[in-house]
Amino acid sequence: MLLSRNQITTLLGFIRALIGYNRWQVLQSFVLLIFMGISQGVSLLLLIPFLALAGVTETDQSDSGLAARVKTVFEHTGFELSLINVLLAYIFIFSCYALTLYWQSIVNTQLIQGFTRQLRNKLHQAFIEAKWLFITQIRTADVANLLVKETGKTGSSTQLLIRLITQFILALVHIGLALVLSWQLTLMALAGILVLILIQRSIMRAAYESGEGSYLNHKVLFSMISEHLNGLKLVKGYGSEERHHRQYNEITKRVKDHANRFQYSGARSKLVFDIGGVLLISAFFYAALVFWKIPVIELLLIVYIFARLLPRFSTMMTMYNGLLNNMPSFDAIEDMWVRFRENRENISQAVPEPLACKKEILLEGVSFRYEAGQPILTGIDLKIPANQTIALTGPSGSGKTTLSDLIMGLLQPDQGSIKVDGTDISGSAGWRQAIGYVPQDGFLFHDTIRANLLWANPQATTEALWEALENASARSFVEQLKDGIDTVVGDKGVRLSGGERQRIALARALVRKPTLLVLDEATSNLDDQNETHIRKAIRDLHRKMTILLIAHRSTLIDDADQTVVLEQGRVKEIVGSYTL
């Protein structure tokens, strides 16, 4: 077999996906391709009367065989077989061909770009709808590589497939004309072409395998770039530039080597067809003159046809190898999409009304473990009264962050339940709409402060933004910035200090007017002065909303109404009492 069963399945799956995207556009493109093939075949036939009228052959030769048939067609249409009429017919047919080619290029562009966009959107939607637990187990750089590069390669595959079908249809037209002129020579040439194709079986297999290696190497390259950019400050701080560049150089070499091997195989394929084509044309030219005594005008036409047909088959093989080379990218996209869909959250994606906490958050017998791992939390019973400040503390690995993820609804407990005012939050999109979250690193988008705040609540007014900044103890420093609230913060907020980033992140959470505010080690990386600003903000928010602090520092814990101490996934003790 030319390809393995899996390779054939992938290729057929790609074709089905393309047809499934837009059957009408695919059909339209196919019909246009057929019309292009017919018009090009007719234009080739017009060479017969043209050569006869130009005096290339004797008149008696032009009155026999295919030449006579073309002459009969002209007579039936009421046009005299003259040079001017032949040229006018040729201009008309070629104009039709050019217009069809123009129309087809528009249809194909829409088809290629639309299909690529659908792949990207389908994968992205499946990604954002996947369970948080599953997302934490994969490298986001791998997903980024699929969304950007590999979907682009799949778009190129669409173009290659359309061009391959175009060449195939045109080849069929040429073969049909050649069969009419001389079925003996045509079968002889096709047998030779089939031999040339069979010789290249190893090249076709290598094209697919090269595509697999290319995908894996680009996957590593994309992940390495992401990690190196994110850790560049650490790299420079440790003076490890040369070591990191050496790693980068090694992977780029592997990418280059795979690309070279694919190009070399394509060059070998072309070489085989070029040399084999010369031998075939010479052989059937000799056979035509010595054995079959074909008329000169028809011999010239058939030689012209095969002179164009052989390079067309060579081009088809190059396109086919390129298509096979890109198939592992489509396979990887489909595989990742299936994994995302299998791990989809059982939650509505429509934006519901926020689920307000007016009484309490109640955890009963909550246990959780990551896949094939030791239990992280066991038998957690906890009541968090509304509008109280609760601190979660304990040594590293005690389960603080996991417990907060469960309370936010990002993770689902293996056992037990989590309820807000008696409503189970499992699969509740409304509960997430009621939460404000401040991560440890205070992540900000590379945009203005205004845009970062509006990201959390696009309907917020300017007054609401300044109110949130005020409540986060951030208004004074924002007002002092040159562009104020329209200051661009830089990549991940690099133009701001750590404390300023954290206060903007807190303001972003407050713009949502949440019923539950979760601060995950929000001051662990801050100095005393910036921690004081965050503490002031938390104190001012006391009794206005439910606040969950994940903290080590005693200064923050001191501001809590209750402190829940975790140890080895269990509640060790609860310190403090509720304030009513």
KATAHU-V847621 format. One record per pair of residues at least 12 apart in sequence whose ideal C-beta (glycine too) atoms are under 8 Angstrom apart, sorted by the first residue. I is the first residue (numbers start at 1). J is the second residue. D is the distance in whole Angstrom. If there is no record, write none. Layout:
i=(I I)
j=(J J)
d=(D D)
This chain:
i=(2 2 2 3 3 3 3 4 7 7 7 10 10 10 10 11 11 11 13 13 13 14 14 14 14 14 15 17 17 17 18 18 18 18 21 21 21 21 22 22 22 25 25 25 25 26 28 29 29 29 29 29 30 32 32 32 32 33 33 33 33 34 35 35 36 36 36 36 36 36 36 37 37 37 37 38 39 39 39 39 39 40 40 40 41 41 41 41 42 43 43 43 43 44 44 44 44 44 44 45 45 45 46 46 46 46 46 47 47 48 48 48 48 48 48 48 49 49 49 49 49 49 49 50 50 50 50 51 51 51 52 52 53 53 53 53 54 56 56 56 57 57 57 61 61 61 62 64 65 65 65 66 66 66 66 67 67 67 108 108 111 111 112 112 112 112 113 115 115 115 116 116 116 116 116 119 119 119 119 120 120 122 123 123 123 123 123 123 123 123 124 126 126 126 126 127 127 127 129 129 129 129 130 130 130 130 131 131 131 131 132 132 132 132 133 133 133 133 134 134 134 137 139 140 141 141 141 141 141 142 142 142 142 143 144 144 145 145 145 145 146 146 146 149 149 149 150 150 150 150 150 150 151 151 153 153 154 154 154 154 156 156 157 157 157 157 157 160 160 160 160 161 163 164 164 164 164 167 167 167 167 168 170 171 171 171 171 174 174 174 174 174 175 175 177 177 178 178 178 178 181 181 181 181 181 182 182 182 182 182 184 184 185 185 185 185 185 185 186 188 188 188 189 189 189 189 192 192 192 192 193 193 193 195 196 196 196 196 197 197 199 200 200 200 200 203 203 203 203 204 204 204 206 206 207 207 207 207 207 207 207 208 208 208 208 210 210 210 210 210 211 211 211 211 211 211 211 212 213 213 214 214 214 214 214 214 215 215 215 217 217 217 217 218 220 221 221 221 224 224 224 225 228 228 262 262 265 266 266 266 269 269 269 269 270 270 270 273 273 273 273 273 274 276 277 277 277 280 280 281 281 281 281 284 285 285 288 345 346 347 347 347 348 349 350 351 351 352 352 352 353 353 354 354 354 354 354 354 355 355 355 355 355 355 355 355 355 356 356 356 357 357 357 357 357 357 357 358 358 359 359 359 359 360 360 360 360 360 360 361 361 361 361 361 361 361 361 361 362 362 362 362 362 362 363 363 363 363 363 363 363 363 363 363 364 364 364 364 365 365 365 365 365 365 366 366 366 366 366 366 366 366 366 366 366 367 367 367 367 367 367 368 368 368 368 368 368 369 375 376 376 376 377 377 377 377 377 377 377 378 378 379 379 380 380 380 380 381 382 382 384 384 384 385 385 386 386 387 387 387 387 388 388 388 388 388 388 389 389 389 389 389 389 389 389 389 390 390 390 390 390 390 390 390 390 391 391 391 391 391 391 391 391 391 392 392 392 392 392 392 392 393 393 393 393 393 393 393 393 394 394 394 394 395 398 398 398 398 399 399 400 400 401 401 403 404 404 404 404 406 407 407 407 408 408 408 408 408 408 409 409 409 409 409 409 409 412 412 433 434 434 434 435 435 435 435 435 435 436 436 436 436 436 436 436 436 436 437 437 437 437 438 438 438 438 438 438 438 438 438 438 439 439 440 440 440 440 440 441 441 442 442 442 442 442 442 442 443 443 443 444 444 444 444 444 444 444 445 446 446 446 446 446 447 447 448 448 448 448 448 448 449 449 449 449 449 449 449 449 450 450 450 450 452 452 452 453 453 453 453 453 453 453 453 454 455 456 456 456 456 457 457 457 460 462 464 465 465 465 466 468 468 468 468 469 469 469 471 471 471 471 471 472 472 472 472 472 472 473 473 473 473 473 473 474 474 474 474 474 474 477 477 478 489 489 497 498 498 498 499 499 499 499 499 499 499 500 502 502 502 502 502 503 503 503 503 505 506 506 506 506 510 514 515 515 516 516 516 516 517 517 517 517 517 518 518 519 519 519 519 519 519 520 521 521 521 522 522 522 523 523 523 523 524 524 524 531 531 531 534 535 535 535 538 538 539 542 543 560 561 561 561 561 562 562 562 562 562 563 563)
j=(201 204 205 204 205 208 324 205 208 324 327 327 328 330 331 323 324 327 330 331 334 154 157 161 327 330 161 115 330 334 111 115 158 161 111 114 115 118 111 114 115 107 110 111 114 111 107 104 107 108 111 162 165 100 103 104 107 104 165 166 169 169 96 100 97 100 101 104 166 169 170 169 170 172 173 173 93 94 96 97 100 97 170 173 173 174 176 177 93 90 93 94 97 173 174 177 301 304 305 66 70 177 70 86 89 90 93 301 304 62 66 67 70 297 298 301 62 67 70 71 74 81 86 83 86 87 90 297 300 301 67 297 81 82 83 86 83 296 297 300 295 296 297 295 296 297 297 295 181 295 298 180 181 298 301 295 297 298 159 162 158 162 155 158 159 162 155 154 155 158 151 152 154 155 158 151 154 155 333 147 151 337 143 146 147 151 333 336 337 340 147 337 340 341 344 143 147 340 340 344 345 349 340 343 344 345 343 344 345 412 345 405 410 411 343 370 371 411 339 340 343 371 223 226 222 223 225 226 227 219 222 223 336 336 222 226 218 219 222 223 332 333 336 218 222 329 215 218 329 330 332 333 329 333 326 329 326 329 330 333 322 326 323 326 327 329 330 319 322 323 326 323 319 316 319 320 323 312 315 316 319 316 312 309 312 313 316 305 306 308 309 312 190 309 301 305 302 305 306 309 294 298 301 302 305 288 292 294 298 302 287 292 284 287 288 292 294 302 302 283 284 287 280 284 306 309 276 279 280 283 280 310 313 276 272 273 276 313 313 317 272 268 269 272 317 265 268 269 321 320 321 324 261 265 262 265 320 321 322 324 325 324 325 327 328 258 261 262 265 325 262 324 325 326 327 328 329 328 254 258 255 258 259 262 325 328 328 329 332 251 254 255 258 255 251 251 252 255 247 248 251 248 244 248 321 325 321 318 321 322 314 317 318 321 314 317 318 310 311 313 314 317 314 310 310 311 314 306 310 303 306 307 310 306 299 303 302 427 427 427 428 429 429 429 429 429 433 429 430 433 430 433 430 431 433 434 514 515 420 423 425 428 430 431 433 434 515 421 434 515 386 420 421 434 515 516 546 386 421 385 386 421 422 383 384 385 386 420 421 383 384 386 407 418 419 420 516 546 382 383 384 418 419 420 380 381 382 383 384 406 407 416 417 418 381 416 417 419 379 380 381 415 416 417 379 380 381 382 403 406 413 415 416 417 418 379 380 413 414 415 416 399 402 406 411 413 414 414 569 399 402 569 399 402 403 406 413 569 570 569 570 416 570 403 416 570 571 571 564 571 407 546 548 546 578 515 546 543 544 545 546 546 547 561 562 578 579 538 542 546 547 549 559 560 561 562 546 547 548 549 560 561 562 563 564 549 550 551 556 557 560 562 563 564 404 548 549 550 551 564 566 550 551 552 557 563 564 565 566 565 566 567 572 567 566 567 568 569 566 569 550 566 520 550 566 518 520 548 550 418 516 518 548 431 432 435 437 516 518 425 426 427 428 431 432 435 426 427 512 514 515 516 512 514 515 516 517 518 456 508 509 510 512 514 516 517 518 509 517 518 520 502 505 506 508 509 517 518 519 520 522 505 520 520 521 522 524 525 492 525 493 498 501 502 504 505 522 492 493 505 489 492 493 496 501 504 505 489 488 489 490 491 492 488 489 483 485 486 487 488 489 478 481 484 485 486 487 489 504 462 465 485 486 489 504 508 465 468 469 485 504 507 508 511 511 508 508 509 511 512 511 512 513 511 485 511 485 507 511 485 507 508 510 511 485 504 507 507 510 537 540 541 503 504 506 507 510 537 503 533 534 536 537 540 500 503 504 506 507 533 500 503 504 501 504 530 525 526 530 526 527 529 530 531 533 534 530 522 523 526 530 534 530 533 534 537 522 519 522 534 537 541 545 545 546 545 546 547 548 541 545 546 547 548 548 550 538 547 548 549 550 551 550 550 551 552 534 549 551 535 551 553 556 551 552 553 553 555 556 556 555 556 559 556 559 559 559 579 576 576 577 578 579 574 575 576 577 578 575 576)
d=(5 5 8 7 7 7 7 8 5 7 7 5 8 7 5 7 7 6 8 8 7 8 7 8 7 5 7 8 8 8 8 6 6 7 8 7 5 6 7 6 8 6 6 5 7 7 5 6 5 6 6 6 7 6 6 4 7 7 6 5 5 6 8 5 6 5 6 7 7 7 7 4 5 7 4 7 5 8 5 4 7 6 6 6 4 8 7 6 5 6 5 6 7 8 8 6 7 8 7 8 6 7 8 6 6 5 7 6 7 7 6 5 5 6 8 6 7 7 5 7 7 6 5 8 5 8 7 5 7 8 6 6 8 7 5 6 8 7 7 7 7 5 4 5 6 6 6 7 8 6 6 6 6 6 8 8 6 7 7 5 7 7 6 5 5 7 7 8 7 5 6 7 7 3 7 5 6 8 6 6 5 6 8 6 6 7 6 7 5 7 6 5 4 5 7 6 8 6 7 5 6 6 5 5 6 7 5 7 5 8 8 7 4 6 8 7 8 6 8 8 4 8 6 8 5 4 8 4 7 6 7 6 8 7 6 7 6 5 4 7 6 5 6 6 7 8 7 8 4 8 6 6 8 6 5 4 7 5 5 6 8 6 6 4 7 8 6 5 5 5 7 6 6 6 4 6 7 5 6 5 7 6 6 6 5 7 7 5 8 7 5 7 7 7 8 6 6 5 7 7 7 5 6 5 8 7 6 6 7 6 8 6 5 7 6 7 7 6 8 7 5 7 6 6 6 8 7 8 4 7 7 7 6 8 6 6 5 8 8 7 6 8 5 6 6 5 6 5 7 7 6 6 7 5 7 6 8 4 7 4 5 4 7 6 7 6 6 4 7 6 8 6 4 6 6 4 7 4 8 5 7 5 7 7 7 7 5 5 6 7 5 5 6 6 5 5 7 6 7 6 6 8 6 7 8 6 7 5 6 8 7 5 6 6 5 8 7 6 7 6 4 7 7 8 4 7 7 7 7 7 6 7 7 7 8 6 7 7 5 5 7 5 5 7 7 7 7 5 4 6 6 7 6 8 4 4 8 7 6 7 7 6 4 5 7 5 8 8 6 5 5 5 6 7 5 6 6 6 6 8 6 5 8 6 6 5 6 8 7 7 4 8 7 7 7 5 7 7 8 5 8 7 5 8 5 6 4 8 8 8 7 7 8 5 6 5 5 8 6 7 7 6 4 7 7 4 8 8 8 6 5 7 4 7 6 6 7 6 5 4 6 8 6 6 6 5 5 6 6 5 5 5 5 6 6 7 8 5 8 5 6 8 7 7 7 7 6 7 6 7 8 6 7 8 5 8 5 5 7 6 6 6 8 5 7 6 7 7 6 8 4 7 6 5 5 8 8 7 5 7 6 7 5 8 6 4 8 6 7 5 4 7 4 7 7 7 7 5 7 5 7 8 6 6 6 6 7 6 7 6 4 6 7 7 4 5 6 7 5 5 5 6 6 6 7 6 6 6 6 6 8 7 7 8 7 6 7 8 6 5 7 8 6 5 6 8 6 8 8 6 4 6 8 5 8 5 8 6 8 8 3 6 5 3 7 5 7 6 8 5 7 7 5 5 8 5 8 7 5 7 5 7 5 5 4 7 6 7 8 8 7 7 4 4 7 4 8 6 7 7 5 6 3 8 6 6 7 8 7 7 6 5 7 7 7 8 7 5 6 5 7 6 8 8 5 7 6 6 6 8 6 5 6 7 6 6 5 6 8 8 8 6 5 5 8 7 5 7 5 5 5 5 8 5 8 6 7 8 6 7 4 7 4 4 8 8 5 7 5 6 6 6 5 7 4 4 6 5 6 4 7 5 4 8 7 4 6 7 5 8 6 8 8 8 7 7 6 6 7 5 7 7 3 8 6 8 8 6 7 6 7 6 8 6 7 7 8 8 7 7 6 8 6 6 6 7 5 8 7 7 5 7 5 7 5 8 8 7 7 5 7 8 5 6 7 7 6 8 8 8 7 6 6 8 7 7 7 7 8 8 6 7 6 7 6 6 8 8 7 6 7 6 5 6 7 4 7 7 4 6)
